[in-house]
């Protein structure tokens, strides 16, 4: 009888094929679930990164550019208006240039060595082809008439307005800022092309 009991004794050394198949299946299922989670997270991350890169490129590339000369209009030894003409840069999407800064459209700032105005007064006028809206599109040009702020050096006396450097920053809703720095001439005339 002792022999019979030794046959039925538990033997931990043996590992059957069925047990190994169950363990292998469990490993495969766990690995599949884990890889699905990792791939899903990777796709989400790469999609978010792509959107971030695209938005960064849109924000850092200039969407509008200067088209032509900067003109100053004055009289009585003062500069009253600065006129700039803008167009879209090649390949850019249309830009709304409405002058209502409360809804986040284009803003123009003015600075000289005595004045900084973050939202200078300006008016727009499309020149050439135009479809009647406030959106600057390919093959359109818009002229901005910027009013020189009171208290600035350009509206000072005769000695203050001449040979005076000033800076305009045109800030569209989308795209980089367009900086324009010019110097008034030694003599203030009614119309001046600024260099």
N, CA and C of each residue as an Amber inpcrd file, in Angstrom:
protein
   585
   0.7790000  -1.1890000   0.0000000   0.0000000   0.0000000   0.0000000
   0.8270000   1.2620000   0.0000000   1.9760000   1.1500000   0.4950000
   2.8090000   2.3320000   0.4740000   3.1110000   2.7540000  -0.9480000
   3.2290000   1.8120000  -1.8050000   3.5350000   2.1560000  -3.1780000
   2.3980000   2.9350000  -3.8130000   1.2100000   2.5710000  -3.5210000
   0.0870000   3.2480000  -4.1080000   0.0080000   4.7060000  -3.6250000
   0.2380000   4.9690000  -2.4080000   0.1720000   6.3390000  -1.9010000
   1.2950000   7.2010000  -2.4870000   2.3930000   6.6160000  -2.8020000
   3.4690000   7.4070000  -3.4100000   3.1390000   7.7880000  -4.8440000
   2.2740000   7.0600000  -5.4940000   1.8820000   7.3900000  -6.8620000
   0.9870000   8.6230000  -6.8600000   0.1060000   8.6930000  -5.8760000
  -0.8310000   9.8160000  -5.8460000  -0.2960000  11.0290000  -5.1060000
   0.8810000  10.9420000  -4.6500000   1.4570000  12.0790000  -3.9650000
   1.6600000  13.2450000  -4.9460000   1.4780000  14.4440000  -4.4380000
   1.5780000  15.6480000  -5.2790000   3.0250000  15.8540000  -5.7060000
   3.1980000  16.0970000  -6.9940000   4.5270000  16.3050000  -7.5360000
   4.5520000  17.6990000  -8.1740000   5.2810000  18.6660000  -7.5760000
   5.3430000  20.0410000  -8.0540000   6.3370000  20.2230000  -9.1990000
   7.0820000  19.2180000  -9.4940000   8.0910000  19.3780000 -10.5320000
   7.5220000  19.3010000 -11.9440000   6.4020000  18.7590000 -12.0800000
   5.8330000  18.5820000 -13.4170000   4.9960000  19.8150000 -13.7920000
   5.0540000  20.1870000 -15.0550000   4.3030000  21.3330000 -15.5610000
   3.7090000  20.8890000 -16.8810000   2.4130000  20.7840000 -16.9380000
   1.7850000  20.1920000 -18.1190000   1.6880000  21.1910000 -19.2550000
   1.4330000  20.6710000 -20.4180000   1.2920000  21.5030000 -21.6050000
   0.0750000  22.3960000 -21.5240000  -0.9850000  21.9030000 -20.8900000
  -2.1910000  22.7040000 -20.7530000  -1.9330000  23.9140000 -19.8580000
  -1.2210000  23.7370000 -18.7800000  -0.8970000  24.8470000 -17.8960000
  -0.0240000  25.8810000 -18.6060000   0.9410000  25.4080000 -19.3520000
   1.8070000  26.3600000 -20.0710000   1.0280000  27.1100000 -21.1450000
   0.0530000  26.4710000 -21.7850000  -0.7740000  27.1510000 -22.7840000
  -1.6210000  28.2380000 -22.1310000  -2.1510000  27.9540000 -20.9440000
  -2.9560000  28.9480000 -20.2300000  -2.0950000  30.1510000 -19.8410000
  -0.9080000  29.9190000 -19.3090000  -0.0050000  31.0000000 -18.9180000
   0.4250000  31.8100000 -20.1360000   0.7590000  31.1290000 -21.2220000
   1.1660000  31.8100000 -22.4450000   0.0300000  32.6770000 -22.9880000
  -1.1920000  32.1590000 -22.9740000  -2.3460000  32.9290000 -23.4340000
  -2.5450000  34.1700000 -22.5690000  -2.3820000  34.0180000 -21.2790000
  -2.5300000  35.1620000 -20.3760000  -1.4720000  36.2280000 -20.6730000
  -0.2330000  35.8040000 -20.9070000   0.8210000  36.7610000 -21.2640000
   0.4930000  37.4920000 -22.5650000   0.0040000  36.7630000 -23.5580000
  -0.3250000  37.3730000 -24.8510000  -1.4590000  38.3810000 -24.6900000
  -2.4840000  38.0310000 -23.9130000  -3.6050000  38.9460000 -23.7090000
  -3.1470000  40.2090000 -22.9850000  -2.3580000  40.0400000 -21.9240000
  -1.8570000  41.1950000 -21.1840000  -0.9690000  42.0640000 -22.0840000
  -0.1010000  41.4400000 -22.8750000   0.7680000  42.2000000 -23.7780000
  -0.0500000  42.9480000 -24.8370000  -1.1080000  42.3220000 -25.3530000
  -1.9460000  42.9720000 -26.3590000  -2.6610000  44.1850000 -25.7730000
  -3.2080000  44.0340000 -24.5650000  -3.8880000  45.1510000 -23.9210000
  -2.9000000  46.2710000 -23.6280000  -1.7410000  45.9290000 -23.1240000
  -0.7180000  46.9270000 -22.8170000  -0.2660000  47.6670000 -24.0750000
  -0.0420000  46.9240000 -25.1560000   0.3990000  47.5760000 -26.3960000
  -0.7000000  48.4650000 -26.9630000  -1.9630000  48.0660000 -26.8390000
  -3.0700000  48.8980000 -27.3030000  -3.0980000  50.2150000 -26.5240000
  -2.9070000  50.1390000 -25.2120000  -2.9000000  51.3510000 -24.3820000
  -1.7220000  52.2460000 -24.7620000  -0.5470000  51.6610000 -24.9290000
   0.6440000  52.4420000 -25.2660000   0.4950000  53.0780000 -26.6460000
   0.0230000  52.3220000 -27.6250000  -0.1560000  52.8830000 -28.9680000
  -1.2160000  53.9900000 -28.9750000  -2.3130000  53.7730000 -28.2510000
  -3.3480000  54.8100000 -28.1600000  -2.8110000  56.0900000 -27.5600000
  -2.0330000  55.9630000 -26.4880000  -1.4360000  57.1430000 -25.8690000
  -0.4470000  57.8080000 -26.8210000   0.3060000  57.0120000 -27.5550000
   1.2660000  57.5600000 -28.5150000   0.5860000  58.3160000 -29.6350000
  -0.5050000  57.7480000 -30.1710000  -1.2370000  58.4340000 -31.2340000
  -1.8370000  59.7440000 -30.7300000  -2.3940000  59.7280000 -29.5170000
  -2.9650000  60.9440000 -28.9530000  -1.8890000  62.0020000 -28.7530000
  -0.7440000  61.5930000 -28.2340000   0.3480000  62.5310000 -27.9960000
   0.8760000  63.1080000 -29.3000000   1.0450000  62.2570000 -30.3120000
   1.5800000  62.7560000 -31.5850000   0.5750000  63.6730000 -32.2710000
  -0.7230000  63.4030000 -32.1350000  -1.7280000  64.2810000 -32.7220000
  -1.7320000  65.6370000 -32.0230000  -1.6180000  65.6220000 -30.6990000
  -1.5460000  66.8750000 -29.9410000  -0.2880000  67.6570000 -30.3120000
   0.8300000  66.9520000 -30.4470000   2.0780000  67.6230000 -30.8250000
   1.9730000  68.2380000 -32.2150000   1.3320000  67.5260000 -33.1500000
   1.1610000  68.0580000 -34.5000000   0.3200000  69.3280000 -34.4790000
  -0.7740000  69.3170000 -33.7120000  -1.6160000  70.5100000 -33.6240000
  -0.8480000  71.6780000 -33.0070000  -0.0480000  71.3860000 -31.9990000
   0.7390000  72.4370000 -31.3540000   1.7650000  73.0240000 -32.3130000
   2.4300000  72.1730000 -33.0700000   3.4310000  72.6320000 -34.0460000
   2.7640000  73.4710000 -35.1340000   1.6260000  72.9950000 -35.6390000
   0.9210000  73.7520000 -36.6800000   0.4950000  75.1280000 -36.1810000
  -0.0350000  75.1820000 -34.9540000  -0.4480000  76.4690000 -34.3900000
   0.7510000  77.3810000 -34.1550000   1.8660000  76.8060000 -33.7120000
   3.0810000  77.5930000 -33.5100000   3.5920000  78.1870000 -34.8060000
   3.5440000  77.4020000 -35.8630000   3.9870000  77.9070000 -37.1760000
   3.0630000  79.0270000 -37.6410000   1.7510000  78.8620000 -37.4550000
   0.8070000  79.9150000 -37.8500000   1.0560000  81.2030000 -37.0750000
   1.3880000  81.0690000 -35.7940000   1.5720000  82.2560000 -34.9710000
   2.9060000  82.9500000 -35.2270000   3.9270000  82.1970000 -35.5930000
   5.2400000  82.8100000 -35.7420000   5.5270000  83.3100000 -37.1490000
   4.8320000  82.7970000 -38.1260000   5.0480000  83.3110000 -39.4730000
   4.1810000  84.5410000 -39.6740000   4.7260000  85.4880000 -40.3500000
   3.9970000  86.7250000 -40.5780000   2.9210000  86.4910000 -41.6270000
   1.7050000  86.8950000 -41.3080000   0.6160000  86.7000000 -42.2480000
   0.4110000  87.9190000 -43.1510000   0.8670000  89.0850000 -42.6980000
   0.7850000  90.2880000 -43.5320000   2.1660000  90.9230000 -43.6370000
   2.3490000  91.6760000 -44.7020000   3.6260000  92.3510000 -44.9100000
   3.3820000  93.7350000 -45.4990000   4.3870000  94.5580000 -45.3780000
   4.3420000  95.9070000 -45.9240000   4.4010000  95.8290000 -47.4460000
   3.5330000  96.5760000 -48.1130000   3.5090000  96.5960000 -49.5790000
   3.6870000  98.0380000 -50.0320000   4.9120000  98.4450000 -50.2320000
   5.1580000  99.8050000 -50.6740000   5.7630000 100.6790000 -49.5860000
   5.7460000 101.9800000 -49.8460000   6.3780000 102.9520000 -48.9600000
   5.5170000 103.2820000 -47.7470000   6.1700000 103.8320000 -46.7490000
   5.4750000 104.4130000 -45.5990000   5.4000000 105.9130000 -45.8620000
   4.1960000 106.4440000 -45.8240000   3.9570000 107.8450000 -46.1550000
   3.5260000 108.5790000 -44.8860000   4.0630000 109.7700000 -44.6950000
   3.6360000 110.6230000 -43.5850000   2.9860000 111.8660000 -44.1770000
   1.8790000 112.2640000 -43.5580000   1.1990000 113.4930000 -43.9740000
   1.2640000 114.4720000 -42.8210000   1.5850000 115.7050000 -43.1370000
   1.7160000 116.7020000 -42.0820000   1.3970000 118.0880000 -42.5640000
   1.7010000 119.0110000 -41.7130000   1.4960000 120.4230000 -41.9890000
   1.8090000 121.1990000 -40.7240000   2.1960000 122.4460000 -40.8780000
   2.5540000 123.2810000 -39.7210000   3.6390000 122.6170000 -38.8750000
   4.6000000 122.0190000 -39.5370000   5.7550000 121.3810000 -38.8780000
   5.3730000 120.2210000 -37.9610000   4.2490000 119.5910000 -38.2280000
   3.8160000 118.4310000 -37.4390000   3.4090000 117.3120000 -38.3740000
   3.5170000 116.0850000 -37.8820000   3.0490000 114.9200000 -38.6380000
   1.7170000 114.4940000 -38.0270000   0.6720000 114.4300000 -38.8690000
  -0.6610000 114.0880000 -38.3880000  -1.0470000 112.6400000 -38.6700000
  -0.6190000 112.1180000 -39.8140000  -1.0030000 110.7670000 -40.2120000
   0.1740000 110.0220000 -40.7920000   0.1510000 108.7080000 -40.5850000
   1.1220000 107.8130000 -41.2090000   0.3190000 106.7930000 -42.0080000
   0.6990000 106.6100000 -43.2410000  -0.0440000 105.7120000 -44.1360000
   0.8530000 104.5420000 -44.5140000   0.3480000 103.3250000 -44.2810000
   1.0580000 102.1030000 -44.6880000   0.1050000 101.2470000 -45.5060000
   0.6650000 100.5000000 -46.4410000  -0.1260000  99.5880000 -47.2580000
   0.3230000  98.1680000 -46.9450000  -0.6590000  97.2850000 -46.7370000
  -0.3790000  95.8970000 -46.3680000  -0.9490000  94.9330000 -47.3880000
  -0.3260000  93.7660000 -47.4640000  -0.8340000  92.6610000 -48.2670000
  -0.5050000  91.3620000 -47.5340000  -1.1380000  90.2700000 -47.9450000
  -0.8210000  88.9730000 -47.3590000   0.5400000  88.4960000 -47.8370000
   1.2480000  87.7910000 -46.9800000   2.4780000  87.1370000 -47.4280000
   2.1010000  85.9070000 -48.2450000   3.0150000  85.4270000 -49.0400000
   2.7350000  84.3120000 -49.9430000   2.2740000  83.0830000 -49.1750000
   1.1760000  82.5060000 -49.6370000   0.6880000  81.2600000 -49.0720000
  -0.0590000  81.3740000 -47.7600000  -0.3210000  82.5710000 -47.2790000
  -1.0150000  82.7270000 -45.9920000  -2.5220000  82.7470000 -46.1810000
  -3.2130000  82.3700000 -45.1150000  -4.6750000  82.4000000 -45.1020000
  -5.1560000  83.8390000 -44.9480000  -6.3820000  84.1130000 -45.3740000
  -6.9270000  85.4650000 -45.2170000  -6.9070000  85.9210000 -43.7560000
  -6.7640000  87.2340000 -43.5560000  -6.6730000  87.8250000 -42.2230000
  -7.7500000  88.8880000 -42.0860000  -8.5280000  88.8050000 -41.0040000
  -9.5330000  89.8360000 -40.7390000  -8.8230000  91.0490000 -40.1590000
  -8.9310000  92.1550000 -40.8430000  -8.2390000  93.3630000 -40.3900000
  -9.2080000  94.4200000 -39.8980000 -10.3700000  93.9840000 -39.4500000
 -11.3110000  94.9340000 -38.8710000 -10.6400000  95.6850000 -37.7410000
 -10.9440000  96.9660000 -37.5830000 -10.2390000  97.7510000 -36.5720000
 -10.9620000  97.7900000 -35.2360000 -11.8040000  96.8110000 -34.9580000
 -12.4600000  96.7080000 -33.6630000 -11.6130000  95.8190000 -32.7660000
 -10.7360000  96.4340000 -31.9660000  -9.8200000  95.6510000 -31.1220000
 -10.5520000  94.9350000 -29.9960000 -11.7910000  95.3230000 -29.7090000
 -12.5390000  94.6520000 -28.6400000 -12.8850000  93.2180000 -29.0190000
 -12.9310000  92.9110000 -30.2990000 -13.1850000  91.5320000 -30.7180000
 -11.9020000  90.8540000 -31.1940000 -10.7690000  91.4510000 -30.8900000
  -9.4900000  90.8080000 -31.1430000  -8.9880000  90.8640000 -32.5580000
  -9.4350000  91.8260000 -33.3410000  -8.9270000  91.9430000 -34.7030000
  -7.5900000  92.6630000 -34.6680000  -7.1870000  93.2380000 -35.7610000
  -5.8620000  93.8370000 -35.8480000  -5.7440000  95.0780000 -34.9560000
  -4.5740000  95.2080000 -34.3300000  -4.2770000  96.3320000 -33.4490000
  -2.9920000  96.9830000 -33.9450000  -2.9450000  98.3190000 -33.8910000
  -1.7470000  99.0590000 -34.2870000  -1.2630000  99.8480000 -33.0690000
   0.0180000  99.6680000 -32.7370000   0.5800000 100.4490000 -31.6290000
   1.6070000 101.4420000 -32.1900000   1.7810000 102.5300000 -31.4520000
   2.6960000 103.6030000 -31.8520000   3.6550000 103.8770000 -30.6970000
   4.9280000 104.1040000 -31.0330000   5.9120000 104.4540000 -29.9970000
   6.9510000 105.4010000 -30.5700000   7.3310000 106.4110000 -29.7800000
   8.5260000 107.2080000 -30.0390000   9.2050000 107.3910000 -28.6850000
  10.2090000 108.2510000 -28.6010000  10.9570000 108.3160000 -27.3410000
  10.2270000 109.0650000 -26.2310000   8.9770000 109.4970000 -26.4830000
   8.2080000 110.1350000 -25.4120000   6.8190000 109.5390000 -25.2380000
   6.3700000 108.7150000 -26.1730000   4.9870000 108.2370000 -26.1580000
   4.9130000 106.7760000 -26.5540000   4.0180000 106.0580000 -25.8780000
   3.6550000 104.7030000 -26.3210000   2.1430000 104.5710000 -26.2340000
   1.5280000 104.2600000 -27.3540000   0.0870000 104.0350000 -27.4170000
  -0.1010000 102.6050000 -27.9200000  -0.6960000 101.7570000 -27.0950000
  -0.8280000 100.3430000 -27.4620000  -1.9190000 100.1020000 -28.4920000
  -2.8730000 101.0070000 -28.5950000  -3.9700000 100.8380000 -29.5420000
  -4.2410000 102.1700000 -30.2250000  -3.3660000 102.5200000 -31.1590000
  -3.4930000 103.7970000 -31.8600000  -4.7170000 103.7850000 -32.7760000
  -5.2810000 104.9540000 -33.0150000  -6.4510000 105.0780000 -33.8880000
  -6.0190000 104.9220000 -35.3480000  -6.7980000 104.1700000 -36.1090000
  -6.4970000 103.9860000 -37.5260000  -7.7680000 103.6470000 -38.2810000
  -7.7040000 103.8880000 -39.5920000  -8.7980000 103.5510000 -40.4930000
  -8.2260000 102.7630000 -41.6540000  -9.0440000 101.9190000 -42.2490000
  -8.6000000 101.1020000 -43.3700000  -9.3150000 101.5040000 -44.6540000
  -8.6230000 101.2900000 -45.7550000  -9.2070000 101.5400000 -47.0720000
  -8.5670000 100.5550000 -48.0370000  -9.3810000  99.6880000 -48.5950000
  -8.8590000  98.7380000 -49.5750000  -8.5650000  99.4820000 -50.8650000
  -7.4560000  99.1160000 -51.4950000  -7.0970000  99.7190000 -52.7720000
  -6.9820000  98.6040000 -53.8000000  -7.4020000  98.8720000 -55.0120000
  -7.3850000  97.8390000 -56.0410000  -8.5560000  96.8870000 -55.8630000
  -8.3260000  95.6040000 -56.1700000  -9.4080000  94.6220000 -56.0870000
  -9.7950000  94.3740000 -54.6360000 -11.1090000  94.2370000 -54.4270000
 -11.6440000  94.0670000 -53.0770000 -13.0550000  93.5060000 -53.2130000
 -13.4080000  92.5690000 -52.3380000 -14.7480000  91.9900000 -52.4110000
 -15.7190000  92.6080000 -51.3960000 -15.3580000  93.7020000 -50.7560000
 -16.2830000  94.4330000 -49.9200000 -16.3050000  94.0720000 -48.4480000
 -15.5090000  93.1030000 -47.9950000 -15.4910000  92.7730000 -46.5670000
 -14.2350000  93.3420000 -45.9100000 -14.0310000  93.0310000 -44.6370000
 -12.8460000  93.5180000 -43.9210000 -11.7580000  92.4650000 -43.8430000
 -11.8520000  91.4300000 -44.6570000 -10.8710000  90.3440000 -44.6540000
  -9.8690000  90.5850000 -45.7800000  -8.5950000  90.6360000 -45.4020000
  -7.5280000  90.7970000 -46.3890000  -7.2220000  89.4320000 -46.9860000
  -7.4060000  89.3110000 -48.2990000  -7.2170000  88.0430000 -48.9900000
  -6.1170000  88.1830000 -50.0360000  -5.7470000  87.0390000 -50.6320000
  -4.7180000  87.0640000 -51.6700000  -5.1250000  88.0440000 -52.7670000
  -4.1550000  88.7720000 -53.2730000  -4.3180000  89.7420000 -54.3630000
  -5.0950000  90.9880000 -53.9300000  -5.2490000  91.2030000 -52.6230000
  -5.8520000  92.4340000 -52.1250000  -4.8000000  93.2280000 -51.3630000
  -4.9750000  94.5290000 -51.3540000  -4.1090000  95.4170000 -50.5820000
  -5.0000000  96.3480000 -49.7720000  -4.5440000  96.6590000 -48.5660000
  -5.3010000  97.5720000 -47.7160000  -4.3690000  98.6850000 -47.2540000
  -4.8970000  99.8900000 -47.2480000  -4.1340000 101.0490000 -46.7970000
  -4.6310000 101.4230000 -45.4010000  -3.7020000 101.5350000 -44.4590000
  -4.0400000 101.9480000 -43.1070000  -3.6380000 103.4020000 -42.9200000
  -4.5800000 104.2350000 -42.5240000  -4.3050000 105.6270000 -42.1750000
  -4.2490000 105.6910000 -40.6570000  -3.0480000 105.8030000 -40.1180000
  -2.8340000 105.7810000 -38.6720000  -2.7070000 107.2160000 -38.1850000
  -3.5260000 107.5600000 -37.2110000  -3.4960000 108.9080000 -36.6400000
  -2.3680000 108.9750000 -35.6170000  -1.4850000 109.9510000 -35.7960000
  -0.3960000 110.1480000 -34.8400000  -1.0130000 110.6400000 -33.5360000
  -0.7200000 109.9730000 -32.4120000  -1.3620000 110.3520000 -31.1400000
  -0.9320000 111.7330000 -30.6570000  -1.8480000 112.4080000 -29.9920000
  -1.5240000 113.6920000 -29.3540000  -0.4790000 113.4570000 -28.2660000
   0.4090000 114.4070000 -28.1060000   1.4630000 114.2790000 -27.0970000
   2.7130000 113.5950000 -27.6030000   2.6720000 113.0590000 -28.8180000
   3.8640000 112.4120000 -29.3550000   4.8300000 113.4640000 -29.8960000
   6.0750000 113.0470000 -30.0820000   7.0960000 113.9710000 -30.5970000
   6.7540000 114.4520000 -32.0120000   6.0770000 113.6180000 -32.7940000
   5.7470000 114.0070000 -34.1640000   4.7130000 115.1270000 -34.2140000
   3.9670000 115.2840000 -33.1460000   2.9940000 116.3790000 -33.0870000
   3.5040000 117.5400000 -32.2360000   4.7780000 117.4900000 -31.8940000
   5.3840000 118.5660000 -31.1040000   5.6910000 119.7740000 -31.9740000
   6.5620000 120.6220000 -31.4730000   6.9190000 121.8050000 -32.2620000
   7.8660000 121.4130000 -33.3880000   8.2900000 122.4030000 -34.1570000
   9.0990000 122.1700000 -35.3650000  10.3840000 121.4060000 -35.0670000
  11.0200000 121.6920000 -33.9370000  12.2890000 121.0200000 -33.6270000
  12.0720000 119.5940000 -33.1290000  10.9040000 119.2900000 -32.6020000
  10.6600000 117.9410000 -32.0900000  10.2870000 116.9550000 -33.1860000
   9.5930000 117.4050000 -34.2110000   9.0860000 116.4890000 -35.2360000
  10.1280000 116.0970000 -36.2740000  11.1610000 116.8880000 -36.4660000
  12.1430000 116.5820000 -37.5120000  13.1580000 115.5580000 -37.0130000
  13.6350000 114.7410000 -37.9590000  14.6480000 113.7220000 -37.6620000
  14.2720000 112.8750000 -36.4420000  13.0120000 112.5330000 -36.3390000
  12.5170000 111.8010000 -35.1760000  12.1960000 110.3620000 -35.5730000
  12.7450000 109.4300000 -34.8320000  12.4570000 108.0130000 -35.0800000
  11.1740000 107.6200000 -34.3400000  10.3370000 106.8380000 -35.0150000
   9.1340000 106.2990000 -34.3840000   8.9600000 104.8560000 -34.8510000
   8.1190000 104.1370000 -34.1280000   7.9090000 102.7190000 -34.4380000
   6.4230000 102.3980000 -34.4040000   5.9880000 101.7010000 -35.4330000
   4.6310000 101.1640000 -35.4780000   4.7210000  99.6470000 -35.3650000
   3.7720000  99.0580000 -34.6720000   3.6630000  97.5990000 -34.6310000
   2.2600000  97.2370000 -35.0670000   2.1660000  96.5100000 -36.1650000
   0.8710000  96.0680000 -36.6710000   0.6980000  94.6340000 -36.1990000
  -0.3530000  94.4070000 -35.4130000  -0.5580000  93.1190000 -34.7510000
  -1.8470000  92.4880000 -35.2570000  -1.7570000  91.6120000 -36.2580000
  -2.9680000  90.9310000 -36.7180000  -3.4260000  89.8980000 -35.6880000
  -4.6630000  89.4650000 -35.8340000  -5.2100000  88.4730000 -34.9020000
  -4.3980000  87.1860000 -34.9580000  -3.9910000  86.7760000 -36.1440000
  -3.1900000  85.5630000 -36.3250000  -1.9200000  85.9430000 -37.0660000
  -0.7940000  85.4560000 -36.5720000   0.4740000  85.7160000 -37.2410000
   1.3590000  86.6440000 -36.4360000   2.5530000  86.8000000 -36.9330000
   3.5550000  87.5940000 -36.2280000   3.2930000  89.0930000 -36.3820000
   3.8530000  89.8460000 -35.4660000   3.7720000  91.3070000 -35.4900000
   4.6000000  91.8380000 -36.6560000   4.0860000  92.8720000 -37.3140000
   4.8290000  93.5290000 -38.3920000   5.3850000  94.8370000 -37.8210000
   6.7040000  94.8920000 -37.5370000   7.2780000  96.1230000 -37.0020000
   7.6880000  97.0680000 -38.1330000   7.4200000  98.3430000 -37.9510000
   7.8070000  99.3540000 -38.9390000   8.4920000 100.4810000 -38.1790000
   9.7630000 100.6950000 -38.4430000  10.5150000 101.7840000 -37.8140000
  10.9520000 102.7500000 -38.9010000  10.6560000 104.0170000 -38.7060000
  11.0160000 105.0410000 -39.6810000  11.5060000 106.2870000 -38.9570000
  12.1260000 107.1970000 -39.7370000  12.6250000 108.4700000 -39.2200000
  12.0310000 109.5820000 -40.0810000  11.5280000 110.6100000 -39.4290000
  10.9850000 111.7450000 -40.1800000  12.1400000 112.5290000 -40.8150000
  11.8900000 113.1990000 -41.9200000  12.9680000 113.9560000 -42.5890000
  13.3100000 115.2490000 -41.8490000  14.3080000 115.9320000 -42.3560000
  14.7780000 117.1790000 -41.7310000  13.8130000 118.3300000 -41.9500000
  12.8960000 118.1720000 -42.8850000  11.8930000 119.2110000 -43.1290000
  10.5320000 118.5280000 -43.2290000   9.5630000 119.0520000 -42.5010000
   8.2150000 118.4730000 -42.5060000   7.4110000 119.1160000 -43.6330000
   6.9720000 118.2870000 -44.5840000   6.1680000 118.7360000 -45.6990000
   4.7580000 118.1550000 -45.5560000   3.8840000 118.4910000 -46.5100000
   2.5140000 117.9650000 -46.4450000   2.4940000 116.4550000 -46.7020000
   3.3450000 115.9690000 -47.6040000   3.4430000 114.5380000 -47.8890000
   4.9120000 114.1660000 -47.9240000   5.2600000 113.1120000 -47.1980000
   6.6740000 112.6720000 -47.1220000   6.7590000 111.1590000 -47.2440000
   7.6910000 110.6940000 -48.0680000   8.0010000 109.2710000 -48.1390000
   9.0920000 108.9990000 -47.1150000   8.8030000 108.1420000 -46.1640000
   9.7420000 107.9120000 -45.0680000  10.6630000 106.7260000 -45.3760000
  11.9090000 106.8920000 -45.0670000  12.9220000 105.8480000 -45.2850000
  13.2450000 105.1500000 -43.9930000
